[in-house]
C-alpha cells in the first residue's frame, strides 16, 4: 500500500486543454487502452519523460584543440584521408 508521501492528488480540468484533461477523457483513454485510470496516468507520464528528459547524461561539451591533437596522435595521424582511400 502506498504511503501518504507516495500518493498524489490529481485535479482534473473542467475542459480538455494543452495542460490537462477531464476525468471523462481519462476514462475514455483507460477504456480504449484496456488499462485502469492509474495505469493510464503512469503510461502518459512515462511517455512524457521519454520525450522530455535526456536519455544520457550531458558531456563536457566540445573537445579542446589540445584534446583533438591527442586524439589525432592516438589515431595515427590519418586526418584528411577518407575511409575509402585508406582501404584501397
N, C-alpha and C positions, 0 to 999 in steps of 0.2 A: 504494500500500500504506500502511496506517495505521502511524504511528509508535507507539512504546511509550507516549508521552504521550497519544495519541488513543484508546488501547484501554481497555476497561473489562471487568473480570471480573464476570460475573453469577452469583450463587449462588442456586440455586433452593430453594424451600421443600420441606419434606417433605410438606406438605399445603397445599392452597389456603386462603388466608385473606385478610383485608382488606388486608394489606400485601405480598402476594406470591403467586406461583403455582408449581406444579410444572413440571418440564420436559415432562411429559405434556400439561399444559394448554397450554403454549406450542406444542407440536407440533400439537395439535388446532386451535388458533387459526390456525396457519400453513396447515394443510390446508383449513380452512373458508374462509379469505380468499384462498387461492391465492397466498400470499406465502411467502418463506422466513422462518426464525425471526428473523433480524436485522431484516428489514423489519417484522415484527410488533412487535418491541420499539420501533423508531423510530416506527411508527404510534401505538402506545399512549402513548409519551412526548409526541408531538405533540398528541394528544387531551387529555392531562393538562395540558400547557402552555396550550392554548387555554382550558380551563375554569378554570384556577387563576390564571394571570398576567393582569394588566390589559392591555387592548388599546390603551391610550393612557397617556401619562404623566400623573401626578397634577397637578392645577392647584393654585393657591394658596389654594383654599378659597372661601367665600362673599365677595361684594363688600362692601366697607365702605360705610357710609352716604354718605360723601363721593363714592365712586366711583359709587354708584347715582344721586346727584344729577347727576353729569356725564353719565351715560348718558341720564337723563331730559331734560336740556337738549339734548343732541345729537339726541334722538329727537323733538324738537319739543314737549315738554311735554304729550303726549296721555294722560297717566296717568289711568286711571279710565274711559276710553271703550272700548267694545268695538269689535271689528273691524267688526261689522255696522253699528253706528251711525255709524262714520266712512265707510262705503261708500255709505250710502243717506240 
